[in-house]
Amino acid sequence: MHPVLEAVSHVLPMSYAVDGMNEVLTHTDLTAAFLQDTAIVTGTALLVLTLGAATLKRRTA
């Protein structure tokens, strides 16, 4: 893979979601890699939701 694309893929949460699913398929027990991937995906989702909520205009009646 091109080095620039590889660097971008390390930042995107989809890479961690795929890695986490691969951990589930290959291991029957809970692994540290799975927990790390899950934490990164969950943290990214919470960050996006928080930023979205912070940027919405509030309507008051």
N, C-alpha and C positions, 0 to 999 in steps of 0.2 A: 504494500500500500504506500502511496505517496506520503512522505513525512509530515506534510502539513495536514493532510486528511487524517492521518493517524493521531496527531496531536489534538485535533478537534474531536475525534471520537472518544478520547480519554476524558473529555469534559462533559459530553452529552450524557444525560441520565439513561437513555435507551440502551447504551452499551452495558451499564450496570444492571439493568433489568434483564437483559439477555444472559449476562454472566450469572445472575442469581438463578434464573430458570435452569441453566446448565448445571449449576450446583445441585439443584433439586433432583434433576434427572440422574446424576452420577453418584450421589451420596444419599444414604438412607438416614444418616444422622445430621444434626444441626452443626454446620461448620462456621468458622469465623469469617470466611469469605462470603458466605450467604448473608450473615448478619451485617457485614459491612456494606454489601450491595443493597440490602433492604434499607439500611439506614440512609444511604445516599439518595435512593429513589424517594423515600418518605420525606427526607429533608428538602429535597428539590420541590416536591409537590406542595409542602407546607410553605415554602418560600414563595412559590408562584401564587398560591392562594392569598397569602398575606400581601404581596405586592399588588395583586389585583384588587383586593378589598381596600387597600390604602389609596388607590388611584381613582376609585369610583366616586362620582359626585353624589353627595347625600341630598335627598329631596326631603324637605320639611313642608308639612301642610299648613 
